[in-house]
Amino acid sequence: MTPNIKKLNRFTTLPFVIDMLRREKLTLLNPMSWEDYNDRKTLEVYKSKSGFESVYVLCLTHENETIHHWNSYASGTAGCCIEFSPAKLFASVQKHENIMHDRMEYISVRNLGEYPTEKIPFLKRLPYRPEREYRIIASGNNPQTASFDVEIDLACIRRITLSGKLPNTTFNSIKNMLYGINPDFKGKISHSTLYNNPQWINHFE
């Protein structure tokens, strides 16, 4: 396990959470639709140099929740954050061939150097450093498609946090629905307090 990684958060939306609980699979996506062209080209180079026909990526963060993560990847009332146990998640994904994972290294353009091929997918420009990204990458010899599934043990999920933009009644309905999808899911389901934190408010009142 990568040292000093105590949690891994995946910011996403409710349909992906429902799918994950129902099928017990993580969905890794084709990175060629990403907004960051630098990142897309880096992964194209990795795929070409490695001789693979396809590459898929799951992006997580080892940072606590921030407003950037919610707004960029989990905006709106359907936004969710899945917190994984790193040790249990790594144990699940390492059962599959051609999967690697590591934290990202952030580099300024003027400090670029030579890197081994397997390191290329874990390099990103310095302005992205606040994301503290961690990646799981699957490569293969089948033609590239939109996504690739990796089976996981649901015990690796510690917590699912639903958007703080949800009214309490709606949050409770969705919480009960999620617990009813799969009895093997034993993690916590919580309501984000990013926009409305009682401890913060009570301190000033």
Secondary structure, 3 states (H helix, E strand, C coil): CCCCCCCEEEEEEHHHHHHHHHHCEEEEECHHHCCCHHHHHHHHHHHHHHCCCEEEEEEEECCCCCHHHHHHHCCCCCEEEEEECHHHHHHHHCCCCCEEEEECEEECHHHCCCCCHHHHHHEEEHHHHHHCEEEEEEEECCCCCCEEEEECCHHHEEEEEECCCCCHHHHHHHHHHHHHHCCCCCCEEEECCCCCCHHHHHHHC
